[in-house]
């Protein structure tokens, strides 16, 4: 992989990247002598992402074939993951009743407003 310095990029711009990518799929950009970034053609990026997803799928299929999986409800899953994280499992969010306020003025009720409970 050929390197492109930040200074080359600054002076030549995208043309510097295009010239390197014409002969190879990736180019390294170095800043102050240290490799910092990799640039590549978007088609090559999509190819790498597809390879990454294929590898994840293969790993999942191998786990399933080896019996390394759990069948459980969503609530049981949350409880198990919370226990693994060392946190108490949270139940479903409880909706607190709203407080209503209203003032009576001259026999009429003023507009009621709803405030969430604190």
Buried (B, 14 or more C-beta within 10 A) or exposed (E): EEEBBBEBBEEEEEEBBEBBBEEEEBBBBBEEEEEEEEBBBEEBBEEEEEEEEEEEEEEEEEEEEEEEEEEEEEEEEBBEEEEEEEEEEEEEEEEEEEEEEEEEEEEEEEEEEEEEEE
